Amino acid sequence: MSISSASPSKLDRKQSNDLRNVLVAFDVYEPCKEQEDRVAVLQQLNCLAEQWILDLQNQSENVLMVTQHQTCCKIVTFGSYRLGVNFRGGDIDALLIAPKQIDRVDFFTSFFDMLQSHPSITDLRAIEEAYVPVMKFKFGTIEIDLLFAQLALPSIPENLTLNDVGLLKDLDFKCVKSLNGCRVAEDILSLVPNHESFRHALMAIKLWAKRKGLYSSIVGFLGGVSWAILMARVCQLYPKAAPATLVQKFFLIFDNWKWPTPIMLRHPEDIPSADLALPEWDPRKSLSDSLQHMPILTPTYPIRNTAFNVNVSNLDVLLREFKQGHAVCEDVFSGKADWNSLFEPSDFFHRYKHYIIIQAMGAYKKGHLEWSGLVESKIRILIEKLEACVNIKCAHINPIGYCHVDRETYPFCTQWVLGLGIKKPADPKQAVTLDLTEPVERFVSIVYQRAANNSKVSASTRVKTYHVKRKELSQYLSCDILEQGSRKRKRS
């Protein structure tokens, strides 16, 4: 049920036009040439996949029977690209769908080798141990995250649609998770009343989230699908609203939302499951699900929480930014501010007195992407350990990985910065002591344990952490970076 079905007013349309002009000024929309390049790259990738499967079949006794209106594989897109909200220079989320004769081992071995030998493909890495196993690479200038799913079919219909839940029957759960990205994107589009308004409003929210350092699921904020579901819910509540109004209502709703009340685009009872009994989000049956702080649920079976990574500190940061965004939108609509105010950069480097620098270092370029990715994926563990410390109120990670050069020992180094909010002592005269030894050592230990089990990570890699005061950040980051968001603000 909607809150309001009112059509846009003259002011709503003007604000939406002003908002779009600001987005254009931020250069978020990709030019026609880049759109054409993406289509061409996806076509080339599909041809490579077809050739790979035909080569495998020539080596196998299991002949692939492809008849009219069928194919040996299919590449489909999901995420921001499928939703029509990808930024200029953004990556493409894609899924390679293969028949039952082709398995995941083939994908991560022989297809990996084929891509590795292709002259236009660089930065190729396989992340088989991820929650959803993926290959990441650049095809020309375009970054691609490629998943794999094997269907229980002898060949792939050309007109295949993934909304049939029966396709999930007899699949291994990794394939189910891989398919869900595409199925969720299709369901979101089917549940949004006005695609054009949804897309323009979501582009604005994505830009805002990136400017505020909130766009990253791997470190415990929200990824693209979570932001899309949040905006889709606003569109359901205001089905005829203009984009600027949707942005205003977005902040109004989520400034006042009572987490962990879940966000749902449709009720679980309305989501077909075909009685498959697959594992899904259910806080009544799962203790870990009941403890999650920010349930933003997929509208697709099996239901999952797209924001399961959000921890206490990141939720606190998100709520603070929702409140600030709400205040700015009210000022915009009352004529006290313009839309540029919404997209001011985060004051992260001016908010705290204490910071932790996390560095992933390596002597060689080969393997550094895998190593830095592994370290980044474990930062959430460090945050949770820090949250348990007596005097720490908040552990706020900046999701951007910055380059830092130590050419004498480690020529390749990616670093992240974590801000520490400190609890005020009951006695103002009492000095606050910070002992970060245990959480930091535990974090480093876990990283090295995981690295020992990853053959793609070189032995010449290191992870280091430094506890620094704000004035010492200039030893690690450039002045241009540190001056971002330099409004005066009370420090934590």
C-alpha positions in Angstrom: 0.0 0.0 0.0 1.3 3.4 -0.9 1.6 6.5 1.3 0.8 8.9 -1.5 -0.2 8.6 -5.1 0.0 12.3 -5.8 1.4 13.4 -9.1 4.5 15.7 -9.2 3.9 19.4 -8.5 5.6 22.2 -10.5 8.1 22.5 -7.6 8.8 18.7 -7.7 9.5 18.9 -11.4 11.8 21.9 -11.1 13.7 20.2 -8.2 14.1 17.0 -10.3 15.5 19.0 -13.2 17.9 20.8 -10.9 18.9 17.5 -9.4 19.6 16.0 -12.8 21.7 19.0 -13.7 23.9 18.4 -10.6 24.3 14.8 -11.5 25.4 15.8 -15.0 27.9 18.2 -13.5 29.3 15.3 -11.4 29.8 13.4 -14.7 28.0 10.2 -13.5 26.3 9.4 -16.8 28.2 7.4 -19.3 28.6 8.7 -22.9 27.1 6.7 -25.8 30.6 5.5 -26.8 31.1 3.9 -23.4 27.6 2.2 -23.6 28.5 0.8 -27.0 31.9 -0.4 -25.7 30.1 -2.3 -22.9 27.7 -4.0 -25.3 30.7 -5.0 -27.6 32.7 -6.4 -24.6 29.7 -8.5 -23.5 29.3 -9.9 -27.0 33.0 -10.8 -27.2 32.9 -12.4 -23.7 29.8 -14.5 -24.8 31.7 -15.6 -27.9 34.7 -16.6 -25.8 32.4 -18.6 -23.4 30.8 -20.4 -26.4 34.2 -21.3 -27.8 35.4 -22.5 -24.4 32.4 -24.9 -24.0 32.7 -26.2 -27.6 36.4 -26.9 -27.0 35.5 -28.8 -23.8 32.9 -30.8 -25.6 35.4 -31.8 -28.3 37.5 -33.3 -25.5 34.6 -35.0 -23.9 32.4 -38.1 -24.6 29.3 -36.1 -23.3 28.2 -34.5 -26.5 26.3 -31.2 -26.1 23.1 -31.3 -28.1 22.2 -27.8 -29.3 19.0 -27.6 -31.3 17.2 -24.6 -32.9 16.5 -21.8 -30.4 19.1 -23.2 -28.0 22.7 -22.3 -27.3 25.6 -23.8 -25.4 25.8 -21.0 -22.8 24.5 -17.5 -22.1 25.9 -14.4 -20.4 23.4 -12.2 -18.6 23.9 -9.1 -16.6 22.7 -8.0 -13.2 23.4 -5.3 -10.6 23.7 -1.6 -11.5 24.2 -2.3 -15.2 21.0 -4.4 -15.5 19.1 -1.8 -13.4 20.3 1.0 -15.7 22.1 2.9 -13.0 25.7 2.2 -13.7 28.1 5.2 -13.4 30.6 6.2 -16.0 33.6 3.9 -15.7 31.6 1.5 -13.5 32.0 -2.3 -13.6 29.6 -4.9 -15.1 28.2 -7.7 -13.0 27.6 -10.7 -15.2 26.7 -14.3 -14.9 27.8 -17.1 -17.2 25.0 -19.7 -17.4 26.2 -23.2 -18.6 24.4 -26.5 -19.1 24.8 -29.5 -16.8 27.8 -30.9 -18.7 30.0 -27.9 -17.6 30.9 -27.5 -13.9 32.4 -24.9 -11.7 35.8 -26.6 -11.7 35.9 -26.1 -15.5 35.0 -22.4 -15.1 37.9 -21.7 -12.6 40.5 -23.8 -14.5 40.2 -24.0 -18.3 38.0 -20.9 -18.8 40.3 -19.0 -16.4 43.3 -20.1 -18.6 41.5 -19.0 -21.7 40.8 -15.5 -20.3 44.4 -15.3 -19.0 45.8 -15.8 -22.5 43.5 -13.2 -24.1 45.4 -10.0 -25.1 42.6 -7.6 -24.1 42.0 -9.1 -20.6 44.1 -7.9 -17.6 44.1 -8.0 -13.8 42.4 -11.4 -13.9 41.9 -13.1 -10.5 39.7 -15.9 -9.3 38.1 -15.6 -5.8 36.7 -19.1 -5.4 36.3 -18.9 -1.6 34.0 -15.9 -1.7 30.4 -16.1 -0.5 29.5 -16.0 -4.2 32.6 -17.3 -6.2 33.6 -14.9 -8.8 36.3 -14.0 -11.4 37.3 -10.4 -11.7 39.1 -8.9 -14.6 39.4 -6.0 -17.0 38.3 -6.5 -20.6 39.9 -3.5 -22.3 39.0 -0.7 -20.1 35.9 -2.2 -18.6 35.9 -4.0 -15.3 33.9 -7.2 -15.1 32.8 -9.4 -12.2 31.8 -12.7 -13.7 29.9 -15.4 -11.8 29.1 -19.0 -12.9 26.0 -21.1 -12.7 25.3 -24.6 -14.0 21.7 -25.4 -14.8 20.2 -28.9 -14.7 19.6 -28.6 -18.5 21.3 -30.2 -21.5 21.5 -26.9 -23.3 20.5 -23.3 -22.7 17.3 -21.9 -24.3 17.9 -18.6 -26.2 14.8 -17.1 -24.6 15.8 -18.3 -21.1 14.2 -16.3 -18.2 15.4 -16.8 -14.7 12.3 -15.9 -12.8 11.1 -19.6 -12.8 12.0 -20.8 -9.3 11.8 -24.3 -10.7 15.2 -23.7 -12.3 16.8 -23.9 -8.8 15.8 -27.5 -8.3 18.7 -29.9 -7.9 21.3 -27.1 -8.2 24.2 -26.8 -5.7 23.8 -23.8 -3.4 26.7 -21.9 -5.0 24.8 -21.9 -8.3 21.6 -20.8 -6.5 23.5 -17.8 -5.0 25.0 -17.0 -8.4 21.7 -17.0 -10.1 20.0 -14.9 -7.4 21.8 -11.7 -8.5 20.1 -11.8 -11.9 16.8 -12.9 -10.4 16.8 -10.1 -7.8 17.5 -7.5 -10.4 14.6 -8.7 -12.6 12.2 -8.7 -9.5 13.3 -5.2 -8.5 12.4 -3.9 -11.9 9.1 -5.7 -11.9 8.1 -4.3 -8.5 9.0 -0.7 -9.2 6.1 1.4 -10.6 8.1 4.0 -12.6 11.5 2.8 -14.0 12.7 6.3 -15.1 12.0 8.0 -11.8 13.5 5.0 -9.9 16.7 5.2 -12.0 17.2 8.9 -11.7 16.6 8.9 -7.9 18.8 5.9 -7.4 21.6 7.5 -9.3 21.4 10.4 -6.9 21.5 8.1 -3.8 24.4 6.2 -5.2 26.4 9.4 -5.8 25.5 10.5 -2.3 26.6 7.2 -0.8 29.9 7.2 -2.6 30.6 10.8 -1.6 29.9 10.0 2.0 32.0 6.7 2.0 29.0 4.5 2.5 29.1 2.4 -0.7 30.8 -0.9 0.1 29.4 -4.1 1.3 32.8 -5.8 1.8 33.7 -3.5 4.7 30.3 -3.5 6.2 28.3 -0.7 4.6 25.8 -1.2 1.8 26.4 -2.5 -1.7 24.5 -1.6 -4.9 21.7 -4.1 -4.4 20.9 -2.8 -0.9 20.7 0.8 -2.1 18.5 -0.3 -5.0 16.1 -2.2 -2.7 15.9 0.8 -0.4 15.0 3.1 -3.2 12.6 0.6 -4.8 10.7 0.5 -1.5 10.4 4.3 -1.5 9.1 4.1 -5.1 6.4 1.7 -4.0 5.3 4.0 -1.2 5.3 7.1 -3.6 4.5 5.5 -7.0 4.0 8.7 -9.0 6.6 10.9 -7.3 9.3 12.7 -9.2 12.9 11.8 -8.7 13.7 14.7 -6.4 10.7 13.9 -4.3 11.8 10.3 -4.1 15.2 11.4 -2.8 13.6 13.6 -0.2 11.3 10.8 0.9 14.2 8.3 1.0 15.9 10.4 3.7 12.7 11.0 5.5 11.8 7.3 5.7 15.3 6.0 6.6 16.0 8.8 9.1 13.0 7.5 11.0 13.2 3.8 10.3 13.3 1.5 13.4 16.0 -1.0 12.6 16.1 -4.0 12.7 12.6 -3.9 11.2 13.3 -5.5 7.8 12.8 -3.7 4.5 10.8 -5.9 2.1 9.6 -5.2 -1.4 7.0 -8.0 -1.0 5.9 -10.2 1.8 7.7 -13.6 2.1 4.4 -15.3 1.7 4.0 -13.8 -1.7 7.4 -15.1 -2.9 7.1 -18.4 -4.8 9.4 -21.1 -3.4 8.2 -24.3 -5.2 8.6 -26.0 -1.9 12.4 -26.3 -2.4 13.3 -25.7 1.3 16.5 -23.9 0.4 18.4 -22.0 3.2 17.1 -18.5 3.5 17.0 -15.5 5.9 14.7 -16.4 8.8 15.3 -14.8 12.3 12.8 -17.2 13.8 15.0 -20.1 13.0 18.5 -18.7 12.9 20.2 -16.9 15.8 22.7 -15.3 13.4 19.8 -13.9 11.3 18.1 -12.5 14.4 21.2 -10.7 15.4 21.7 -8.8 12.1 21.4 -5.1 12.5 20.0 -3.9 9.2 17.8 -6.4 7.3 17.3 -5.3 3.7 15.7 -8.3 2.1 15.7 -9.6 -1.5 12.3 -10.0 -3.1 13.4 -13.3 -4.5 13.5 -16.9 -3.3 15.6 -17.8 -1.4 15.3 -14.6 0.6 18.6 -13.2 1.9 19.6 -10.1 3.8 21.7 -8.0 1.4 23.1 -6.0 4.4 24.2 -8.9 6.6 27.7 -7.4 6.8 26.5 -4.2 8.6 27.9 -4.0 12.1 27.1 -1.6 15.0 29.6 1.1 14.0 28.6 1.1 10.4 24.9 1.3 11.3 25.7 4.3 13.5 27.5 6.0 10.6 24.6 5.2 8.2 22.0 6.6 10.6 24.0 9.7 11.2 24.3 10.3 7.4 20.6 9.6 6.9 19.7 12.3 9.4 22.1 14.8 7.8 20.7 13.9 4.3 17.2 14.5 5.6 18.1 17.9 6.9 19.8 18.9 3.7 16.8 17.8 1.6 14.4 19.8 3.7 16.7 22.9 3.2 16.7 22.2 -0.6 13.0 22.1 -0.9 12.5 25.2 1.3 15.0 27.1 -0.9 17.8 27.4 1.8 20.2 25.2 -0.1 20.8 23.6 -3.5 21.4 19.9 -4.4 25.2 20.4 -4.4 24.9 20.5 -0.6 23.7 16.9 -0.5 26.9 15.7 -2.3 29.5 17.4 -0.2 32.3 14.9 0.6 32.6 13.2 3.9 34.4 14.9 6.7 35.9 11.6 7.7 39.5 12.9 8.0 38.3 15.7 10.3 35.8 13.8 12.4 38.1 11.8 14.7 41.2 12.4 16.8 42.4 8.8 16.5 42.9 6.7 13.4 44.2 3.3 12.5 46.1 2.8 9.2 45.8 -0.7 7.7 48.3 -1.5 5.0 48.4 -4.5 2.6 51.9 -4.6 1.1 53.7 -6.7 -1.4 57.0 -6.9 -3.2 55.5 -7.9 -6.6 52.5 -6.7 -8.7 51.5 -10.3 -9.4 49.2 -11.4 -6.6 48.8 -7.9 -5.0 45.1 -7.6 -6.1 44.4 -11.0 -4.4 46.3 -10.0 -1.3 44.8 -6.5 -0.9 41.3 -8.0 -1.5 41.9 -10.6 1.2 43.0 -7.9 3.7 40.0 -5.7 2.8 37.6 -8.6 3.3 38.8 -9.1 6.9 38.6 -5.4 8.0 35.1 -6.1 9.3 36.6 -8.5 11.9 38.9 -5.7 13.1 36.0 -3.4 13.5 34.0 -5.9 15.5 37.1 -6.5 17.8 37.5 -2.8 18.3 33.8 -2.3 19.1 34.4 -4.7 22.1 37.1 -2.5 23.5 36.1 -0.6 26.7 36.8 3.0 25.6 35.8 2.8 21.9 32.4 4.1 20.9 32.7 3.7 17.1 35.1 2.1 14.6 34.4 3.9 11.3 36.1 2.5 8.2 36.7 4.6 5.1 36.0 2.1 2.3 38.5 3.6 -0.2 41.8 1.8 -0.6 44.5 4.4 -1.1 47.9 3.8 -2.7 51.0 4.2 -0.5 54.5 3.8 -1.8 57.4 2.3 0.1 59.7 1.6 -2.8 62.6 0.5 -0.6 60.8 -2.7 0.7 57.3 -3.0 -0.7 56.6 -1.3 -4.0 52.9 -2.2 -3.9 50.8 -1.1 -1.0 47.1 -0.5 -0.6 46.0 1.1 2.6 42.7 1.9 4.4 41.9 4.3 7.2 39.7 3.6 10.2 38.5 6.4 12.5 38.0 5.7 16.2 35.3 7.4 18.2 36.3 7.5 21.8 33.9 7.3 24.8 34.0 10.2 27.1 35.1 9.3 30.7 32.7 9.8 33.5 35.3 12.1 35.1 36.4 14.8 32.6 39.8 14.9 34.4 40.4 11.3 33.8 42.7 10.4 30.9 41.4 8.0 28.3 43.7 5.0 27.6 43.5 3.0 24.4 44.9 -0.5 24.3 44.4 -1.8 20.7 46.9 -4.6 21.0 44.5 -7.6 21.2 42.1 -6.6 18.4 44.9 -5.6 16.0 46.9 -8.8 16.7 43.8 -10.9 16.3 43.0 -9.2 13.0 46.6 -9.7 11.6 46.6 -13.3 12.7 43.4 -14.1 10.9 44.6 -12.4 7.7 47.8 -14.5 7.7 45.9 -17.7 8.5 43.7 -17.1 5.4 46.7 -16.2 3.3 48.4 -19.5 4.2 45.5 -21.3 2.6 45.5 -19.2 -0.6 48.0 -20.3 -3.2 47.6 -17.1 -5.2 49.0 -15.0 -2.3 52.8 -14.6 -2.4 54.9 -15.2 0.7 56.4 -11.8 0.2 53.3 -10.0 1.5 52.7 -8.2 4.7 49.9 -6.5 6.6 50.7 -3.7 9.0 48.7 -1.4 11.2 49.5 1.9 12.8 47.6 3.8 15.5 48.0 7.5 14.6 46.6 10.9 15.7 44.9 13.1 13.1 47.8 15.4 12.6 50.0 12.3 11.7 47.7 11.3 8.8 49.8 13.5 6.4 52.6 10.9 6.7 50.4 8.4 4.9 47.9 10.5 2.7 48.2 13.5 0.4 47.0 16.9 1.4 44.4 16.8 -1.4 42.8 13.7 0.2 43.0 15.0 3.7 41.4 18.4 2.8 38.2 16.7 1.5 35.2 17.6 3.7 37.3 20.1 5.7 34.3 21.8 7.3 34.8 22.4 11.0 33.2 19.7 13.1 33.4 18.5 16.6 35.8 15.6 16.8 35.1 12.3 18.4 
